[in-house]
Structures are given as C-alpha cells and as structure tokens.
Amino acid sequence: MYAFQSISALGDPEAGMKQPTIGFSLQPYIAYDQFGPAPLFTMPAATYQPELDGANNQPVPADVATAFANASGSSGSGSNAPPSGSGNFTLPDGAIVTVVTASAEWYIGLPNQPLYDLRRETDTINVFAYPTPAFSPRNYYLDSRSYASDEKYYLRQVALDDNSNTFDYTPGQSWGAFSNTTLDAIVVHPNGYVIGVNYEYHKMLILQLPSNAVDDADAPVALPLSGKGLREDLLKGPIALTITPDGRILVLEQDNARVQAFDTIANPVQCFAGPLAFTLDAGFKTDLNSGNLSNAFQQAYQQNVQPSLLLASACLRPLPMT
C-alpha cells in the first residue's frame, strides 16, 4: 500500500503538515510548485530591511521610493503592477509603510489601502502586488485509484491554505489526466504545466493545466512526447526531472547516463554552456572556515553562477506503507 504526506520545511513544520487518511494500491505521486508566486522585482535585504522595520505607519523612506521608481520586472498578478519591463513602479503621494512582521514582511501603499506586499527571503526582499497569496495554488497529487478501471491518473489539487491537516481525496473534479502509462516522476512547471516521465517507454508527458478544475470526464490529457534514443531530444530510461529557475526542464536519463534540458513542448534547449570554475576574493576564506556564509559571500557566488544552475528544488516522494 502507498500513501503520501506533506511536511513544511520551514521553522514550524507542523503548521503545513498534511497527513494521509487513505492508501493506494498503485503508487500515486505528489508535486508542488517549488517557486511560488513570481515577484514583480527584488531588492537587497541588507540595504532596505532596517529602514522598512523603522518606518511603521510612516512615509516610505526616500531611497525605498526611488528603488520602486527605478525598478523593472514582471507584470506580476496584481492590478497595481505596471506592464512588464516598464521600469516604473512609482509610489503615489502619501504612501506609507506598514510592518506586518518585523524583518520579514511589510505592506506599502496608502493608509489602509496596501498596494505592494514585500516579503524577505534570505538576503532578498521580494516585492509582490497586493494581494498575492502566500502559496502557489499549483500543488497537486496524482490520484491512481482510477487507473485500474480506465487507465488514467487524475491530477487533483492540494490546498496548502485550507487549514486542514489532511488531503482532500474527493473524486469528480481534476486538473487533467495522464493516460495509458504509469509514471516514474512528475513535476510542476511555473508556466502552467505538469510534466511526467516514464522509464519503461522512454517518454516525457506534458499536461497544460486548465484555468480551473473540470469534471474528470472533461479533463485534458497529457501529451506523450519524445521517444527512445541517444540523439539529442530523445530519451533512454528517464527516471527523474526538475525545473530550473529560468523554466528549463531537466530530465535525468538513467540508461543514457546524462541530464538533458527541454522546453515545455519537449524541444531540447541549451543549458550547460559557460565556465565550470570561477574565483572569489580570498577574504571569503574566513566565511568558509567558520561555516558562516555571509550575505556578501552569497551575492558574490550568485553573480558568478548562471541562474539555470541554481537549482533549489524539493523532492517529495510518496511513502510506501505496510
């Protein structure tokens, strides 16, 4: 029998815990959107965090307002965001700072009318349009209970903000289906896809998510792509996959002993070009010897490593139970 559970890796693990209440005879899968909502732009925490903490219910500090006016980024998900790359998030006259959680989260906007939600993550402050959910809604499990009868796994949502410590196993509504093949791994792509691989038949299957859950009978079915081979864009024994921060799909092929990169329509893409080594200032040896990685060290490291190589993925595997 198989089951799965969800455990938060943050400071309070039990706050996000979901326990299994049923078992599956065929292995299910669970996959979360590891990146969460995309920020409009980011700011260095070391520069702006002390000012934000000290400006509760006061006008936005001048250099923070300047950082907003000069920022360029994505269009985000809120109505207050300017067009992508416009470089102008100018704050309105009378904007103030509201400290939600000191050193962690702040609102900026007019009194009682937040426009932006600022959240610190390690050494960066992510700026979101207000309101933006704390969790991505694109978190799913693959329900294997229907596979024996109609050879389909149905993709069902895991709600992380429903204050429940159990999963919703109710059938009938889903976000898509994987048909006529078992899977060895699945992953959620932040552009609105769920992608799986099959080792036995050397396939990658790509499901484009609908805008809302639909009846199981109307669920879109994942497209089987690729095939067996050694050539670029073919697979042999795909066993695992993940998503890079810039959206490339990395597939580990056990039989070809390689990692290959794809886009969301299964075209191969370049991913591993660039230098394999770089140097840092010798002054950082103190950090390394002490085991204390300062913000300056992290920033220097990130400036030298391509974003596609900064993989910060969590692997959630179903737990076999006897």
Secondary structure, DSSP 8 states (H G I E B T S, - for coil): -EE--B---SS-GGGG-BB--S-BSS--EEEE-SS-S--SEEEEHHHHHHHHHTTBTEE--HHHHHHHHH------SSTT--STT-------TT-EEEEEETTTEEEEEETTEEEEEEEEETTEEEEEESS--SS-S-EEEEE-TTHHHHSEEEEEE--TTS--SB-----SEES-EEESS--SEEEEETTTEEEEEETTTTEEEEEE--SS-EEGGG--B-EEE--B-SSTT-BSSEEEEEE-TTS-EEEEETTTTEEEEE-TTS-B-----S-S-----GGGHHHHHHT---HHHHHHHHHHS-GGG---------EE--
